Amino acid sequence: MPSIILRQLRPAVTVWLLMALTVGFFGMIVDNKNLTKFHDIMKNQSQSVGVITGTNCADHDSLFYSFQVGATPFHGGDHGGCYSRRGQAILVYYDSADPEVNASANPTSAWWNEIITIFTGSIMCPSILMINFYTKRRRNTRSPHEV
């Protein structure tokens, strides 16, 4: 009996896995910029105290900052600006090999946040599509007397 059930489920599980891999792969492509940035910062991580130079709450809660490495000034932008004030000190994480690659968020936490978001999407999207498909299919295959 269990082998019959497994044989019936095999196509659905195969389709679900293919959709999950496709969504995960697409997520990695779309989010490649952030994943690469945070990974590069984690490899050669350095920190500096910067100053917030501006905010824009209407543009995805953006904040802009400047910081120095040695005598060289650098600029960057990130999220979390609505609760910040111009002139406020901020901790900036940057790639010591290339300070142009920087972020105001802890790179390890931010990298894991990106990975978890992609993973959640690759689990949820196929699940919702499969439930929707099989619910509609079941509804359409019922006889008029079952409704």
N, C-alpha and C positions, 0 to 999 in steps of 0.2 A: 504493500500500500504506500509506504513512504516514497518508494522509487517512482511511482506514478505521479505523485504530487511534485516531486523534484523535476521530473520530465516536463510537467506542465509549466512549472515556474522558470525553467531554464531560459526560454526566449525573453521573458520579461526581465529577468536578472541581467541577461546579456545586454539588452537594450539600455537598461538603467546604468550599467557600468560604462558602456560606450558614451552615453550622454554625460555622465559624471566626469569622465576623462576629458571629453570635449570642452565642457564648461570650465573645468580646472585649467586646461591648456590655454583656452581663450583668456581666462582671468590672468594667467601668468604673462601672457603677451601684452594685455592692456595695462597691467600694473608693473611692467618691467622697469619703468623709470624709477619708481619709488623703491622697489625691491633692490635694484642695483645701487641706488644712492645710499640706502641704509646699510647694505652689505659692505660697500666701500668704506663708509664711515666706521663700521664695526671693525674692519681689518686694521685700520691705522687710526684709531680713535684718539682725538685730543679734544680738550675743552678750553673755552675762553669765555670771559664775561663780555657780553655785548650790550648794546643799548637799543631799545625799541625806537625806530625812527618814524613809524606810522602804522595805522591800522585801517582796515576796511571791512566792517562787519557785513556789508552787503555782498561782498565777493568771498563767499565761503569762509567767513570769519578770519580773514587774512591779517597777518601782522608782518611788518618789515623791520629788519634790524641791521645794525652794522657792528663789526667787531674787528679787532686787530690781531694779527699774528706777527710778532716782532714789531717792525715799524710799518708793515704793509696793511692797509685797510681792506676789508672785505665786506660784502653785503649779502643778505639773504632774505628769504621770505618763508613763512610757514602759516599754520593755522593756529587759532587760539587768540585772535586779536581783540575780540570784544571786551574781554576782561582785563586788558592791558592798557597802559597809558604811555604816551610818548615820553621818552626820557627814562623810562623804567629799566632797571638792569635785568638782563636775561642771560641764562646759561646757554651757550651755543656749542654744539658738538660738530666737529669737522674732521675731514680726512687730512691727516698731517702731511700726506704726500701731495694733496691737492685741496687747499682750503676753500676753493670755490664750491666744493661739494660739502654742504653744511646743512644743519637742521637745528631747530630749537627743541625738538622732542628727543628723548632718549632713543638712540638708534636701535637698541636691542628690543625695547618694548614696541617701537613703531614697526620694526621688521616683522615681529610676531603678530602684530595687529593685522598687517597686510596678508600674511600667510593664513591666519584664521579666517579672515574675510573671504579669501578665495576658496578655502576649504568648505566653509559654510555654504557659499553659493553653489559649489559643485555638488553638495549633498542635497540642498533644498530644491534647486531648479529641476533636476530630473525627477525627484520625488513628487513634486507638485504636478509636473506634466504627466507622469505615469498615473497618478491617482485620478487626474482629470480625464485622461484618455480612457482608462478602464471603467470609470464611473459612467461616462457617456456611452461607451460600448455596451456595458451591461444594461443601461436604460434602453438602448435601441434594440437589443436582442430579446427583450421580454415580450411575451405574448400579450395581447390586449386583455386577457383574463387575469394576468398577474398584477396589473396596475390597479 
